[in-house]
Each structure stands twice: as C-alpha cells, then as structure tokens.
Amino acid sequence: MKRRDFLWKGSGLLGLAASGQGFGRIPRKDVPATGGYEKITNHVDVFKEVVNVGLIHRHGKVLLIDSGEGAVLQEAQNPGFGAIEGVLYTHYHRDQCSGASLLQNAGAKIVAPSAETNFFRDATQFWLEADNILDHRYNFRPELMVLRESVVPDQGIKPGEVFNWQGIGVHAIATPGHTDGSLTYIFEIDGKTIAFTGDLIYGPGQILEFYSLQKRFQGMGGGYWGFGGTVNELLKSLETVLSYKPSVIVPSHGTVITDPQSAVELLKSRIDGAMKNYFTLSAWRIYQHNGNPIFKADAPPPFDVPMLKLLPPVALPTWMHRSVETSSYIVAEDKSIFLFDCGFPPIAGALDKLVKSGEISRVDGIWISHYHDDHVVSVNEIRRKYGARVYVQKEIQDILENPTAYCMPCLFPESIHVDHALSEGEVINWKGYKLTGYYFPGQTLFHDGLLIDHEGTRVFMSGDSFANWGIDDYCSYNRNFIGKDGEKAGYGRCLKLLQELKPDLLVAAHWGPEPLSGDYLQRTVAILREREKLFSDLFPWEDPNFGLDPHWIRAYPFRQSVLPGQRVSLEARVFNHSDSSYKAVAELRVPKGWRVEKLGSITIQPHSEGRIPLAALSPAHPLLRREVLGVAVRFGDRNLGEFAVAIVDYLQ
C-alpha cells in the first residue's frame, strides 16, 4: 500500500483550501435545504441529505465523504463550520455526486475512485454516445446513474492507498458490488474505526435496492441474465470491511451501524435466503443444462440449489409450425399464415422461401409477445412486403410505437405501428382459428400472451416467460413485480391466468412446445409468495418492488427531439408500490441556458402510477447536440434527488 500526505500542500490535492478559500463565503441559493445531523464522534458527523454525507472536521478544515446534491454548502455558511477542503466519493452514482460541480466551483477538490473517474470526467460524452447502449441493451454496467454533465476530478484514489488528512489516518479499500469500482474509506479517529461504505449496506440486514447488482455470473455471456450477479462480490467486500474491525459503518443511504458484525451477518443470511429462492425457478439454469452457449456455468455456490424436475416433453399440434429464431406460425386452408413474433432477419428469408415453394401464400397477421428486439426486428420488413396487420395487447402498444420514450433492455428503436390493440380476453377469429389475447407480464412488464383454440387443442403462446420448469425473470430492468403488484402486472397474474385457462401446452418463443402442470403452477405461486417475504425483509421499503424496480420513477418520454428554443414537455411517472397513498413532488434540473417553466406534485394511490407534468424552455443556441435533464423527486418524506433523467436531442 502506498502512503501519502493528503490534502496538505498548496501544490497537492486541496491546495486552494490551504490558501484560505472555503465555502463559508460563497452563497449557494441553488442548493436544496438541509436535513439535519447525526454526531458520530467529536470530529465526525453525518449530514442527512439525498445521501448520508460524511463530515470530518479538524483544525478548522472539513473533509466530506460523498456530497449528494451539495446542500452542505448552505451549512458551511454558518459560523464555526470550517472550510471544506474536498470530497472523497465512494462511487460514481448520481445520487452520491450530483453536487460535485457546485462543490468544485466553490473551491473544493473532487476525489473519485480511480476506476470510476471517467464517469465524472467524461459524463457529457457518455450521454452523447448513450444510444450505443440504450438501443439493444443487454448489459447494465455502467448503469445510467451517471452525472448529467462532466466534472473533472482533481484526483483519483486507487484501492490500497493509505493517506493522512489533518493527522487522521485514512485507508481506501476496494469494495466492488454496488458498482465495480466502489471504494470504502476507513478513518482512524477519536479512538474509533469508522468505515464509509457507500451503498454496500443500508442497515442491519438490509440494502437499498437490488437492481444495481445486475451483472453476469461467471461463465455467462452477458449481464442481461445476471439477476443478483454481484451479491457474492458485495458480501466479500463487506467481509473485507469487517477485517478492519470497524466500530461504526456509515452507509450512503440508511442508518449508521454501530454493530457492523451483526448487521453484515444478518444481511448475508437474508441475501442467501432470497437468492436461493430465486435460483429455485431461474430459467437460465435450465438453458445452461441444455447446452446453450450463453451459459457455460451453473449458479455459483451457495446458490446452486435444486430446481423443480423437468416435466415430460410435449409436441406441437400438426397445425402449428416453428420457424427460425423466435417465430412460429399457423396456416389456413388458403395457405395464408398468422405469424407469432418476428425477430432477426433470418425469418424474412425463411418466409420468402416458403412463399417461393408454394407452402404458404402470404402473411395475414403478426402477433408480438413482447417488445424485445429479438422478437420484433423484422416486423416492419414483413408487413411492408406482405401487408400483414400487427396485433398486440393494449398494454404494450405504446412501447412498440414509441420505443425511445422508454428506457428498457433489448430495445429496438424503430417504431412499429400497431394495427389492432387488443383488450383483455378479446377474440380474433381467423380462418377457423380462435385467438384470444391476454396481458401476460412475465419476463417483462410489457408482455402479452395468446390462447389459440383449434381442432380441440388449446395452445398458449407464452413468449419468453416460462421454461420447463422455471421463469424468465433474470433481468431486473425488465420490471418484474412481485406481491400485490405482481398479481396485477407480474408473474402472479400470469400464473393465475394459466390456472384458469388450463391450456394443453405452452409455446415458448425461443424453445417451442413446453409442458404445463397444475401442480407446478401452484408450487411456483408458493415460491413467489415466499420470495415476497424474503425481499421485504431485505429492503427498507414498505413494498419490495421499490427495491426491485429500477424504473418506479421514470421520465416519459425518455428521449425526445426538439428545435432549439422549443418548449420541452414531459412527465415524471412515479409508481407507488405501497399500500398507502403518497404525495410525490417532482422538478426538472436543467443545464445552463434552460428555463424551468413547470413543476408539479400529485398524490398517488396505492399500487398505481402517478403522472406529474413538467416543462422547460430549451436555449435558442445550445452548445451541444444533446442535453440531459434531471428529474428530481421527493416521495413522501424521502428526498430521492435526481432519480431519473430525460434526454433531449436538438434538430438541426
């Protein structure tokens, strides 16, 4: 480990502070109100803001750990506060560091983990190039909780560095999990060892949320399938923290922990229980055992628990045909077909060959199970060539017609017009086939299902929601609700529907015919009920979906294009997963040159989404082709800061 003197010399990290420049002499009217203090020792306080801001003060100087939105600047105007020399950031997420530019402009030095300095320094460029990850997105590192505009750090800190600030020893240790480059800062002060751990832990046995842990497991082809992929990293990082024998852990969110050993042990136990429950049903483990090249290893210990045994295989009825990729179809007597899903380009060539050979005559209709790119990429080509009409449930119409209004995985950015949006249970009678549409939010919130009755056989088109036997809820960003909201818009709804309809078999888009068992449906219901309780214990929220749903606060539209000087309108959409009504207050945070015109608030009823209209006037002469607006939300008494963003592109 390297040792250095830190924040001392005029030529060093905090030279400006040493020359007498501090925060107390700079009024900050653009900083949000404060939230109070918690004293840890004579020289350590926690300032409550969007995050817990650590304050280390000595010899008239102050060092911050994380900054939130920078409200501490107001406090620094109070007599005796001291001159803030700099900020040590635990990780790059926007809630930690949205106030970084304010602090730097006021004379503080910004210090970030070396592995994550690019997310500070290159934030503007990150958003300019964001379409490269927003379209067809299958990985979630980095997350989109990046600063809206660049802040160049004054220094990066590497894991293992040991330094001294005002006579206080500080260790910087690598603690990946919540992000790959997260650091924990350990202070030896006032006879105590105090660890500032970022978002590794929230409180005894709890973390704030789970979706930041989405990452591929070892041997997995991408992060899309890695629900909880960093839990072992996170727990190992907490063990590393415990090896320093801290007296106190200060998390970025949550409560100050005075019994770290017990708090971490409880968290480990709860994560273990939740992940074992999850892996009992995780469908990617089935695909791994089937030799799918995306999965070269099974669930890691200790999560490699037994799954439900495979049910006996079933065959397609003679009137249904599998095509390439994700597509299947049925054929009428006149050789016209009705197509189910229409994915990557091989399907177009396959249909052309069938027409040329005389096996089919045309494509009458296309039903889409869900919006993912591997199910829709060729829809527009096929409809142009054959005049096919597109059918979906009304719940997924908008994401197909306005895809860039959403920030979701596997997104195909080209608009697909829906000719017929189906209501729940609506029937299409097509040339001797009875097709009944249902909302079927399994793998993703934006998913439907279709029951086909023909010649005495009932086939249910289940898209990507089920396998033999497991469920495909392996990506948090698809929005997989559990509990009460899962009964309305999640696997709870899907299971209940299958129990009521009793189809003879399922047809999975990728895998073809899948067996169905009433007993397995009931056992899956029971496992998901247990899951609700396990995740409820793991999070500090009234409902576990707050910790599982990364888009419970979102901007709509997510991306839009405007002329310079044009008024920009959008909505803050806030999903209240709880049993109680809550007031949500939203405001836009805008770049220089913008003018905010409209803020708003709404009381949101339980288990429903509220919409708060917002508006701002864009500058007549923007400096960049793309700018990013922050959507800051207060939900009840929780100040969540810039939880969401909206992207604005300028038309030339």
LINCORHU-V682336 format. One record per pair of residues at least 6 apart in sequence whose ideal C-beta (glycine too) atoms are under 6 Angstrom apart, sorted by the first residue. I is the first residue (numbers start at 1). J is the second residue. D is the distance in Angstrom with one decimal. If there is no record, write none. Layout:
i:I j:J d:D
i:I j:J d:D
//
This chain:
i:1 j:160 d:4.5
i:1 j:162 d:5.0
i:2 j:161 d:5.3
i:3 j:162 d:4.7
i:4 j:163 d:4.9
i:5 j:164 d:5.4
i:6 j:163 d:3.6
i:6 j:164 d:5.7
i:6 j:165 d:4.9
i:7 j:13 d:5.4
i:7 j:14 d:4.1
i:7 j:85 d:5.2
i:7 j:86 d:5.9
i:7 j:165 d:4.9
i:10 j:18 d:5.4
i:13 j:109 d:5.0
i:13 j:154 d:5.9
i:13 j:155 d:5.0
i:14 j:85 d:4.1
i:14 j:86 d:4.7
i:14 j:109 d:4.6
i:16 j:107 d:4.9
i:17 j:83 d:5.6
i:17 j:85 d:3.7
i:21 j:107 d:3.9
i:22 j:83 d:2.6
i:23 j:73 d:5.4
i:23 j:76 d:3.5
i:23 j:84 d:4.8
i:23 j:106 d:5.1
i:24 j:76 d:5.1
i:24 j:77 d:5.4
i:26 j:106 d:4.8
i:28 j:73 d:4.0
i:31 j:70 d:5.1
i:31 j:71 d:5.1
i:31 j:73 d:4.9
i:31 j:74 d:5.5
i:32 j:69 d:5.4
i:32 j:71 d:4.9
i:34 j:71 d:5.2
i:34 j:74 d:5.9
i:34 j:75 d:5.8
i:35 j:48 d:3.7
i:35 j:49 d:5.5
i:36 j:48 d:4.9
i:37 j:45 d:5.1
i:37 j:47 d:5.8
i:38 j:46 d:4.4
i:39 j:45 d:5.4
i:40 j:248 d:6.0
i:41 j:190 d:3.8
i:41 j:192 d:5.7
i:42 j:190 d:5.5
i:43 j:57 d:5.9
i:43 j:58 d:5.4
i:43 j:189 d:5.6
i:43 j:190 d:5.7
i:44 j:56 d:5.8
i:45 j:55 d:4.4
i:46 j:52 d:4.9
i:46 j:250 d:5.9
i:47 j:53 d:4.2
i:47 j:55 d:5.6
i:47 j:72 d:5.4
i:49 j:68 d:3.8
i:49 j:71 d:5.0
i:50 j:68 d:4.0
i:50 j:69 d:5.4
i:50 j:95 d:5.3
i:50 j:639 d:5.4
i:50 j:641 d:3.7
i:51 j:66 d:5.4
i:51 j:68 d:4.5
i:51 j:95 d:5.7
i:51 j:96 d:5.7
i:51 j:252 d:4.6
i:52 j:250 d:6.0
i:52 j:252 d:5.8
i:53 j:64 d:5.8
i:53 j:66 d:5.6
i:53 j:67 d:6.0
i:53 j:68 d:5.6
i:53 j:72 d:5.6
i:54 j:65 d:3.3
i:54 j:196 d:5.1
i:54 j:250 d:5.8
i:55 j:62 d:6.0
i:56 j:63 d:4.4
i:57 j:82 d:5.3
i:58 j:166 d:4.3
i:59 j:166 d:5.3
i:60 j:82 d:4.9
i:61 j:82 d:5.7
i:61 j:83 d:5.9
i:61 j:85 d:5.2
i:61 j:166 d:5.8
i:62 j:82 d:4.5
i:62 j:84 d:4.4
i:63 j:85 d:5.8
i:63 j:165 d:5.7
i:64 j:87 d:4.3
i:65 j:88 d:5.1
i:65 j:185 d:5.8
i:65 j:196 d:4.4
i:66 j:89 d:5.9
i:66 j:90 d:5.8
i:66 j:96 d:4.7
i:66 j:252 d:5.9
i:67 j:87 d:5.1
i:67 j:99 d:4.4
i:67 j:103 d:5.7
i:68 j:99 d:5.9
i:69 j:98 d:5.0
i:69 j:99 d:4.5
i:69 j:641 d:5.7
i:70 j:99 d:2.4
i:70 j:102 d:4.1
i:70 j:103 d:5.7
i:75 j:81 d:6.0
i:76 j:84 d:5.7
i:84 j:108 d:5.3
i:86 j:108 d:5.2
i:86 j:109 d:3.8
i:86 j:111 d:5.8
i:87 j:103 d:5.7
i:87 j:108 d:5.9
i:87 j:110 d:5.8
i:88 j:111 d:5.0
i:88 j:185 d:5.5
i:89 j:96 d:6.0
i:89 j:97 d:5.4
i:89 j:112 d:4.7
i:90 j:182 d:5.9
i:90 j:183 d:5.7
i:90 j:198 d:3.3
i:91 j:179 d:4.5
i:91 j:182 d:4.3
i:91 j:198 d:5.1
i:92 j:116 d:4.3
i:92 j:119 d:3.8
i:93 j:145 d:4.2
i:94 j:145 d:4.7
i:94 j:147 d:5.7
i:94 j:642 d:5.4
i:95 j:641 d:4.8
i:98 j:642 d:5.5
i:100 j:110 d:5.4
i:100 j:151 d:4.4
i:101 j:151 d:4.9
i:104 j:110 d:5.2
i:109 j:154 d:4.2
i:110 j:153 d:4.7
i:110 j:154 d:5.3
i:111 j:155 d:5.0
i:111 j:157 d:5.7
i:112 j:120 d:5.2
i:112 j:153 d:4.4
i:112 j:156 d:5.9
i:113 j:181 d:4.7
i:113 j:183 d:4.5
i:114 j:156 d:3.6
i:114 j:158 d:4.7
i:115 j:181 d:3.1
i:116 j:181 d:4.0
i:117 j:153 d:5.0
i:117 j:156 d:4.5
i:119 j:146 d:5.2
i:120 j:151 d:5.0
i:120 j:153 d:5.0
i:121 j:150 d:5.9
i:121 j:152 d:5.0
i:123 j:146 d:5.3
i:123 j:147 d:4.0
i:123 j:149 d:6.0
i:123 j:150 d:4.5
i:124 j:149 d:5.5
i:124 j:150 d:4.4
i:126 j:146 d:5.4
i:127 j:628 d:5.0
i:128 j:626 d:5.4
i:135 j:411 d:5.9
i:135 j:413 d:4.6
i:136 j:373 d:5.3
i:137 j:409 d:5.2
i:138 j:222 d:4.8
i:138 j:224 d:4.2
i:139 j:222 d:5.6
i:139 j:223 d:4.2
i:140 j:214 d:4.7
i:140 j:223 d:5.1
i:141 j:215 d:5.9
i:148 j:628 d:4.2
i:148 j:630 d:5.7
i:157 j:172 d:4.9
i:159 j:174 d:3.4
i:161 j:172 d:4.7
i:162 j:171 d:5.4
i:163 j:170 d:5.3
i:168 j:187 d:6.0
i:168 j:189 d:5.1
i:169 j:188 d:4.5
i:170 j:185 d:5.9
i:170 j:187 d:5.6
i:171 j:186 d:4.3
i:172 j:183 d:5.1
i:172 j:185 d:5.9
i:173 j:184 d:5.2
i:175 j:182 d:5.2
i:175 j:184 d:4.3
i:175 j:200 d:5.8
i:175 j:237 d:3.7
i:176 j:182 d:5.7
i:176 j:233 d:5.0
i:177 j:200 d:5.7
i:177 j:230 d:5.1
i:177 j:233 d:4.6
i:177 j:234 d:2.9
i:177 j:237 d:4.9
i:178 j:199 d:4.2
i:178 j:212 d:5.3
i:182 j:198 d:5.0
i:184 j:195 d:5.6
i:184 j:197 d:4.8
i:184 j:241 d:5.6
i:185 j:196 d:4.7
i:186 j:195 d:5.0
i:186 j:244 d:5.2
i:187 j:194 d:4.7
i:192 j:247 d:4.1
i:193 j:246 d:4.7
i:193 j:247 d:5.2
i:194 j:248 d:4.9
i:195 j:241 d:5.2
i:195 j:246 d:4.1
i:195 j:249 d:5.0
i:196 j:250 d:4.9
i:197 j:241 d:6.0
i:197 j:249 d:5.5
i:197 j:251 d:5.6
i:198 j:252 d:5.0
i:199 j:252 d:4.9
i:200 j:234 d:6.0
i:200 j:237 d:5.7
i:200 j:238 d:5.6
i:201 j:251 d:5.4
i:201 j:267 d:5.9
i:202 j:208 d:4.8
i:202 j:251 d:5.7
i:202 j:253 d:5.6
i:202 j:254 d:3.5
i:202 j:540 d:5.6
i:203 j:254 d:4.4
i:203 j:255 d:4.2
i:204 j:263 d:3.9
i:204 j:266 d:5.3
i:205 j:266 d:3.3
i:205 j:267 d:4.9
i:205 j:270 d:5.2
i:206 j:540 d:5.2
i:208 j:253 d:4.7
i:209 j:547 d:4.4
i:210 j:547 d:5.4
i:210 j:548 d:5.5
i:211 j:476 d:3.8
i:211 j:550 d:4.0
i:213 j:228 d:5.3
i:213 j:230 d:4.5
i:213 j:231 d:5.9
i:214 j:223 d:5.9
i:214 j:226 d:5.8
i:214 j:476 d:5.2
i:215 j:223 d:5.0
i:215 j:226 d:4.9
i:215 j:229 d:3.5
i:215 j:230 d:4.8
i:216 j:222 d:5.7
i:216 j:223 d:4.6
i:216 j:226 d:4.4
i:216 j:229 d:5.6
i:217 j:226 d:5.3
i:217 j:229 d:5.2
i:218 j:297 d:5.6
i:219 j:296 d:3.7
i:219 j:297 d:3.1
i:220 j:226 d:5.9
i:220 j:295 d:5.9
i:221 j:294 d:3.7
i:224 j:475 d:5.2
i:225 j:284 d:4.7
i:225 j:474 d:4.6
i:227 j:474 d:4.7
i:228 j:275 d:5.5
i:231 j:271 d:5.4
i:235 j:268 d:5.5
i:238 j:264 d:4.8
i:242 j:264 d:6.0
i:246 j:260 d:5.2
i:248 j:258 d:5.8
i:249 j:257 d:4.1
i:249 j:260 d:4.8
i:250 j:256 d:5.6
i:257 j:263 d:4.7
i:270 j:537 d:5.5
i:270 j:538 d:4.9
i:273 j:534 d:5.1
i:274 j:534 d:4.3
i:274 j:535 d:5.6
i:274 j:538 d:5.7
i:275 j:303 d:4.8
i:276 j:303 d:5.9
i:276 j:305 d:4.9
i:277 j:530 d:5.8
i:277 j:531 d:4.9
i:277 j:534 d:5.5
i:279 j:299 d:4.8
i:279 j:303 d:4.7
i:279 j:305 d:5.5
i:280 j:305 d:5.8
i:280 j:527 d:5.8
i:281 j:470 d:4.8
i:281 j:471 d:5.1
i:281 j:527 d:5.9
i:282 j:470 d:5.9
i:282 j:474 d:6.0
i:283 j:467 d:4.0
i:283 j:470 d:3.7
i:283 j:471 d:5.8
i:283 j:472 d:4.5
i:284 j:295 d:5.8
i:284 j:474 d:5.3
i:285 j:298 d:5.9
i:285 j:299 d:5.8
i:286 j:467 d:4.9
i:286 j:470 d:5.2
i:287 j:295 d:5.6
i:288 j:295 d:3.5
i:288 j:298 d:5.6
i:298 j:304 d:5.6
i:308 j:469 d:4.5
i:310 j:468 d:5.4
i:311 j:468 d:5.5
i:311 j:469 d:5.9
i:311 j:515 d:3.9
i:311 j:517 d:5.6
i:314 j:505 d:4.7
i:314 j:513 d:4.9
i:314 j:515 d:4.8
i:315 j:513 d:6.0
i:316 j:513 d:4.9
i:317 j:457 d:4.7
i:319 j:330 d:6.0
i:319 j:454 d:5.7
i:320 j:330 d:5.7
i:321 j:329 d:5.5
i:322 j:328 d:5.3
i:322 j:512 d:5.4
i:323 j:350 d:5.4
i:324 j:346 d:4.3
i:324 j:347 d:5.4
i:324 j:350 d:4.9
i:325 j:343 d:4.1
i:325 j:344 d:5.4
i:325 j:346 d:5.8
i:325 j:347 d:5.7
i:326 j:341 d:4.5
i:326 j:343 d:4.3
i:326 j:374 d:5.7
i:326 j:375 d:5.2
i:326 j:509 d:4.1
i:326 j:510 d:5.7
i:327 j:341 d:5.1
i:327 j:342 d:5.9
i:327 j:347 d:5.0
i:328 j:340 d:4.7
i:329 j:337 d:4.4
i:329 j:339 d:4.8
i:330 j:338 d:5.2
i:330 j:433 d:5.9
i:331 j:337 d:5.3
i:332 j:431 d:3.7
i:335 j:360 d:5.2
i:335 j:361 d:4.0
i:336 j:361 d:5.4
i:336 j:362 d:5.0
i:336 j:364 d:4.8
i:337 j:360 d:5.1
i:337 j:363 d:5.6
i:338 j:364 d:5.8
i:338 j:365 d:4.6
i:338 j:430 d:5.7
i:339 j:363 d:5.5
i:339 j:366 d:4.8
i:340 j:367 d:5.1
i:340 j:461 d:5.4
i:341 j:369 d:5.5
i:341 j:375 d:4.4
i:341 j:509 d:5.2
i:342 j:366 d:5.4
i:342 j:378 d:4.8
i:342 j:379 d:4.6
i:342 j:382 d:5.5
i:343 j:374 d:4.6
i:343 j:375 d:5.3
i:343 j:377 d:5.7
i:344 j:377 d:5.2
i:345 j:378 d:6.0
i:347 j:378 d:5.1
i:348 j:378 d:5.2
i:348 j:381 d:5.5
i:354 j:360 d:4.5
i:362 j:386 d:5.3
i:363 j:382 d:5.9
i:363 j:386 d:4.0
i:363 j:388 d:4.3
i:365 j:388 d:5.8
i:365 j:389 d:5.2
i:365 j:391 d:5.8
i:366 j:379 d:5.8
i:366 j:388 d:4.9
i:366 j:390 d:5.1
i:367 j:391 d:4.8
i:367 j:450 d:5.6
i:368 j:376 d:5.9
i:368 j:392 d:5.0
i:369 j:375 d:5.9
i:369 j:463 d:3.0
i:369 j:509 d:5.7
i:370 j:444 d:5.5
i:370 j:446 d:5.8
i:370 j:447 d:4.0
i:370 j:463 d:5.3
i:371 j:396 d:6.0
i:371 j:399 d:4.8
i:371 j:400 d:5.7
i:371 j:446 d:5.1
i:372 j:410 d:4.0
i:373 j:410 d:5.1
i:373 j:412 d:4.1
i:376 j:412 d:5.2
i:377 j:412 d:5.7
i:379 j:416 d:5.2
i:382 j:388 d:5.8
i:389 j:419 d:4.1
i:390 j:418 d:5.2
i:390 j:419 d:5.0
i:391 j:420 d:4.9
i:392 j:418 d:5.5
i:393 j:422 d:5.1
i:393 j:437 d:5.5
i:393 j:439 d:5.0
i:393 j:448 d:3.8
i:394 j:421 d:4.2
i:395 j:439 d:4.9
i:396 j:446 d:4.4
i:396 j:448 d:5.9
i:397 j:418 d:4.7
i:397 j:421 d:4.6
i:399 j:406 d:5.3
i:399 j:446 d:4.9
i:400 j:416 d:4.5
i:400 j:418 d:5.9
i:401 j:415 d:5.5
i:403 j:411 d:5.5
i:403 j:413 d:5.4
i:404 j:413 d:5.6
i:404 j:559 d:4.2
i:405 j:556 d:5.8
i:405 j:557 d:3.5
i:405 j:558 d:5.7
i:406 j:558 d:5.8
i:407 j:558 d:4.6
i:409 j:475 d:5.7
i:409 j:477 d:4.9
i:409 j:478 d:5.9
i:422 j:437 d:3.7
i:424 j:439 d:6.0
i:426 j:437 d:5.2
i:427 j:436 d:5.1
i:428 j:435 d:4.2
i:433 j:454 d:4.9
i:434 j:453 d:4.1
i:435 j:450 d:5.8
i:435 j:452 d:5.7
i:436 j:451 d:4.4
i:437 j:450 d:5.7
i:438 j:449 d:4.8
i:438 j:497 d:5.9
i:439 j:448 d:5.7
i:440 j:447 d:5.4
i:440 j:448 d:5.1
i:440 j:449 d:3.2
i:440 j:494 d:5.4
i:441 j:447 d:5.2
i:441 j:489 d:4.7
i:441 j:490 d:5.7
i:442 j:465 d:2.7
i:442 j:491 d:5.6
i:442 j:494 d:4.7
i:443 j:464 d:4.3
i:443 j:465 d:4.9
i:443 j:472 d:4.3
i:443 j:478 d:5.9
i:444 j:478 d:3.8
i:445 j:479 d:4.0
i:445 j:489 d:6.0
i:447 j:463 d:5.7
i:449 j:462 d:5.8
i:450 j:461 d:4.2
i:451 j:460 d:5.3
i:451 j:501 d:5.9
i:452 j:459 d:4.6
i:457 j:504 d:5.5
i:458 j:503 d:4.5
i:458 j:504 d:5.1
i:459 j:505 d:6.0
i:459 j:507 d:5.7
i:460 j:503 d:3.9
i:460 j:506 d:5.2
i:461 j:507 d:5.3
i:462 j:506 d:4.4
i:462 j:508 d:5.8
i:463 j:509 d:5.1
i:464 j:472 d:5.2
i:464 j:509 d:5.5
i:465 j:472 d:5.7
i:466 j:506 d:5.7
i:468 j:514 d:4.9
i:468 j:515 d:5.9
i:469 j:520 d:5.4
i:471 j:491 d:5.9
i:473 j:480 d:4.2
i:476 j:550 d:6.0
i:477 j:550 d:5.6
i:479 j:549 d:5.6
i:481 j:489 d:5.5
i:481 j:490 d:3.6
i:481 j:545 d:5.3
i:482 j:531 d:5.8
i:482 j:532 d:5.0
i:483 j:532 d:4.3
i:484 j:607 d:5.7
i:485 j:545 d:5.3
i:485 j:577 d:5.6
i:485 j:607 d:5.5
i:486 j:492 d:3.8
i:487 j:493 d:5.9
i:495 j:521 d:5.4
i:495 j:524 d:5.9
i:495 j:525 d:5.3
i:498 j:521 d:5.8
i:499 j:521 d:5.4
i:505 j:513 d:5.3
i:506 j:514 d:4.3
i:506 j:516 d:5.7
i:507 j:513 d:5.8
i:508 j:514 d:5.1
i:535 j:544 d:3.8
i:536 j:544 d:4.7
i:539 j:547 d:3.6
i:541 j:547 d:5.6
i:542 j:578 d:4.0
i:543 j:577 d:4.1
i:543 j:578 d:4.9
i:545 j:577 d:4.0
i:546 j:577 d:5.3
i:552 j:575 d:4.4
i:553 j:574 d:5.3
i:553 j:633 d:5.3
i:553 j:643 d:4.4
i:553 j:644 d:5.1
i:554 j:573 d:5.2
i:554 j:644 d:5.2
i:555 j:570 d:5.5
i:555 j:631 d:4.9
i:555 j:644 d:4.9
i:555 j:646 d:3.7
i:556 j:571 d:4.8
i:556 j:573 d:5.1
i:559 j:647 d:4.5
i:561 j:649 d:4.5
i:561 j:651 d:5.3
i:562 j:568 d:5.7
i:562 j:618 d:5.9
i:563 j:651 d:5.2
i:564 j:620 d:5.4
i:564 j:622 d:5.5
i:564 j:650 d:5.6
i:565 j:620 d:4.0
i:566 j:618 d:5.6
i:567 j:617 d:5.5
i:568 j:616 d:5.4
i:568 j:618 d:5.6
i:568 j:648 d:5.8
i:569 j:615 d:4.7
i:570 j:614 d:5.6
i:570 j:646 d:5.3
i:571 j:611 d:4.7
i:571 j:613 d:5.7
i:572 j:586 d:3.7
i:572 j:612 d:4.3
i:572 j:614 d:5.9
i:572 j:631 d:5.0
i:573 j:609 d:5.6
i:573 j:611 d:5.5
i:574 j:584 d:4.5
i:574 j:604 d:6.0
i:574 j:610 d:5.0
i:575 j:609 d:4.5
i:576 j:582 d:5.4
i:576 j:604 d:4.1
i:579 j:606 d:5.1
i:581 j:603 d:5.6
i:581 j:605 d:5.5
i:582 j:604 d:5.6
i:582 j:635 d:5.9
i:582 j:636 d:4.7
i:583 j:603 d:5.0
i:584 j:602 d:5.8
i:584 j:604 d:5.7
i:584 j:610 d:5.9
i:584 j:635 d:5.1
i:585 j:601 d:4.3
i:585 j:634 d:4.5
i:586 j:600 d:5.8
i:586 j:612 d:4.4
i:586 j:633 d:5.0
i:587 j:599 d:4.5
i:587 j:632 d:5.2
i:588 j:596 d:5.2
i:588 j:614 d:5.0
i:588 j:616 d:5.2
i:588 j:629 d:5.4
i:589 j:630 d:3.4
i:589 j:632 d:5.6
i:589 j:642 d:5.8
i:590 j:596 d:5.8
i:590 j:616 d:5.2
i:590 j:629 d:5.6
i:591 j:627 d:5.0
i:593 j:619 d:3.4
i:594 j:616 d:5.2
i:595 j:617 d:4.5
i:596 j:616 d:4.8
i:597 j:615 d:4.5
i:597 j:616 d:5.7
i:597 j:617 d:5.9
i:598 j:614 d:5.6
i:598 j:615 d:3.9
i:600 j:612 d:4.2
i:600 j:613 d:5.6
i:602 j:610 d:4.5
i:602 j:612 d:5.2
i:604 j:610 d:3.5
i:622 j:650 d:5.4
i:625 j:650 d:5.6
i:626 j:649 d:5.1
i:627 j:648 d:5.3
i:628 j:645 d:5.2
i:628 j:647 d:5.7
i:629 j:646 d:4.6
i:630 j:642 d:3.7
i:630 j:645 d:5.7
i:631 j:644 d:4.2
i:632 j:641 d:5.7
i:632 j:642 d:5.0
i:633 j:640 d:5.0
i:633 j:643 d:5.3
//
